[in-house]
Amino acid sequence: MTTLKLDQFLPYHLVVSADLMSHALAKVYAQHHITISEWRVLAHLALHNSLTPSALRRLTNMEKARVSRALILMASKALIERMTDPIDKRVSHITLTATGRALYHLIEPDVLQWNQAFEQAIGTETYQHLLLGLKKLEHWGQEQKG
C-alpha cells in the first residue's frame, strides 16, 4: 500500500496555491476597501451586467451565505442595485450602480498589472500551460460536481 505524500498530492497544492494567490491579489483591491468576496461578485457583474444571486453563486463558486454577505456589504456601499423579477417575485437581479462600475474600472488596471507581474515572474510559457491546465481541471471538476 502506498502512503499519501502531500508534496506529491495535486489537490493539496491547488488549495494552497489558490489561497496564496487569492490573498496576494486581495492586497490590490483591499486598497479600495473591498473583500475577496466583493471583488469576485464585482468582477462577474462587470462582465455580465445583471445576474441573480444563484448565478453569482455558480460563477464565483462561493457558498450561498458568502454571496449573500458580499451583496449586503456591496449594497451598503451603494455598489449594487437589486431589482425584483417582474414575473417571479422570488428572484432578484443584481446590477452594478454607476459607483460600482466606476470602482471596477478603477481596480481593473491594477488587477491586470498584478496578473502581468505574476506572468512575468513564472514565465509566459509556464503561465499559458498553467492556465490551460487549470481550465481543463475546472471543466473536469464541473463534470464531477454533476
C-alpha positions as CSV (number, residue, x, y, z in Angstrom):
1,M,0.0,0.0,0.0
2,T,1.3,3.5,-0.9
3,T,1.1,6.4,1.6
4,L,-0.2,9.8,0.9
5,K,2.6,12.3,0.3
6,L,1.3,15.8,0.4
7,D,4.2,17.2,-1.6
8,Q,3.1,15.0,-4.5
9,F,-0.7,15.4,-4.0
10,L,-2.1,17.8,-6.6
11,P,-5.3,18.8,-4.7
12,Y,-3.2,19.9,-1.7
13,H,-1.0,22.1,-3.9
14,L,-4.1,23.5,-5.7
15,V,-5.8,24.6,-2.5
16,V,-2.6,26.1,-1.0
17,S,-1.7,27.9,-4.3
18,A,-5.3,29.2,-4.7
19,D,-5.3,30.6,-1.2
20,L,-1.9,32.2,-1.5
21,M,-2.8,33.7,-4.9
22,S,-6.2,35.0,-3.6
23,H,-4.7,36.7,-0.6
24,A,-1.8,38.2,-2.7
25,L,-4.3,39.6,-5.2
26,A,-6.6,40.8,-2.4
27,K,-4.0,43.4,-1.4
28,V,-4.7,45.1,-4.7
29,Y,-8.4,45.6,-4.1
30,A,-8.2,45.9,-0.4
31,Q,-6.8,49.4,-1.1
32,H,-10.3,50.2,-2.3
33,H,-11.9,48.7,0.8
34,I,-13.5,45.6,-0.7
35,T,-13.2,42.0,0.3
36,I,-12.3,38.9,-1.7
37,S,-15.9,38.0,-2.0
38,E,-16.9,41.5,-3.0
39,W,-14.3,41.5,-5.7
40,R,-15.5,38.2,-7.2
41,V,-19.1,39.5,-7.3
42,L,-18.0,42.9,-8.7
43,A,-15.9,41.3,-11.5
44,H,-18.7,39.0,-12.6
45,L,-21.3,41.8,-12.5
46,A,-19.0,43.9,-14.6
47,L,-18.7,41.1,-17.2
48,H,-22.4,40.1,-17.2
49,N,-24.2,43.3,-16.3
50,S,-27.1,41.6,-14.5
51,L,-27.1,38.3,-12.5
52,T,-29.2,36.6,-10.0
53,P,-27.8,35.6,-6.6
54,S,-27.9,31.9,-7.7
55,A,-26.0,32.7,-10.9
56,L,-23.4,34.6,-8.8
57,R,-23.0,31.6,-6.5
58,R,-22.4,29.3,-9.5
59,L,-20.0,31.7,-11.3
60,T,-18.0,32.7,-8.2
61,N,-18.1,29.1,-6.7
62,M,-18.9,30.6,-3.3
63,E,-21.4,29.4,-0.8
64,K,-24.9,31.0,-0.6
65,A,-24.1,32.7,2.7
66,R,-20.9,34.2,1.4
67,V,-22.5,35.6,-1.7
68,S,-25.3,37.0,0.5
69,R,-22.9,38.7,2.8
70,A,-21.0,40.2,-0.1
71,L,-24.2,41.5,-1.6
72,I,-25.2,43.1,1.7
73,L,-21.8,44.8,2.0
74,M,-21.9,46.0,-1.6
75,A,-25.5,47.3,-1.2
76,S,-24.4,49.2,1.9
77,K,-21.6,50.9,-0.2
78,A,-24.1,51.6,-3.0
79,L,-22.1,49.4,-5.4
80,I,-25.1,47.3,-6.5
81,E,-28.8,47.5,-7.1
82,R,-31.4,44.7,-6.6
83,M,-34.4,44.6,-8.9
84,T,-37.2,42.1,-8.4
85,D,-38.0,40.0,-11.4
86,P,-41.4,41.2,-12.8
87,I,-42.5,37.6,-13.4
88,D,-41.1,35.7,-10.5
89,K,-41.1,38.0,-7.4
90,R,-38.9,35.5,-5.5
91,V,-36.0,36.2,-7.9
92,S,-33.8,39.4,-7.8
93,H,-31.5,40.7,-10.5
94,I,-28.3,42.3,-9.3
95,T,-26.6,45.0,-11.3
96,L,-23.7,47.4,-10.6
97,T,-24.5,51.0,-9.9
98,A,-22.6,53.8,-11.5
99,T,-20.4,53.8,-8.3
100,G,-19.9,50.0,-8.6
101,R,-18.9,50.2,-12.2
102,A,-16.6,53.1,-11.5
103,L,-14.9,51.1,-8.7
104,Y,-14.5,48.2,-11.1
105,H,-12.8,50.4,-13.7
106,L,-10.6,51.9,-11.0
107,I,-9.4,48.5,-9.8
108,E,-9.2,46.7,-13.2
109,P,-5.9,48.2,-14.3
110,D,-4.2,47.3,-11.0
111,V,-5.5,43.7,-11.2
112,L,-4.3,43.4,-14.8
113,Q,-0.9,44.8,-13.8
114,W,-0.7,42.3,-10.9
115,N,-1.6,39.4,-13.3
116,Q,1.1,40.6,-15.8
117,A,3.7,40.7,-13.0
118,F,2.7,37.2,-12.0
119,E,3.0,36.0,-15.6
120,Q,6.5,37.6,-15.8
121,A,7.5,36.0,-12.5
122,I,6.7,32.5,-13.7
123,G,7.4,32.9,-17.4
124,T,4.9,33.3,-20.2
125,E,5.1,29.7,-21.3
126,T,4.6,28.3,-17.8
127,Y,1.7,30.8,-17.3
128,Q,0.0,29.7,-20.5
129,H,0.4,26.0,-19.7
130,L,-0.8,26.5,-16.1
131,L,-3.9,28.5,-17.4
132,L,-4.8,25.8,-19.9
133,G,-4.3,23.1,-17.3
134,L,-6.5,24.9,-14.7
135,K,-9.2,25.4,-17.3
136,K,-9.2,21.7,-18.0
137,L,-9.3,21.0,-14.3
138,E,-12.3,23.4,-13.8
139,H,-14.1,21.6,-16.7
140,W,-13.4,18.2,-15.1
141,G,-14.5,19.5,-11.7
142,Q,-17.8,20.8,-13.1
143,E,-18.4,17.4,-14.7
144,Q,-17.7,15.6,-11.4
145,K,-19.9,18.0,-9.5
146,G,-22.8,17.0,-11.7
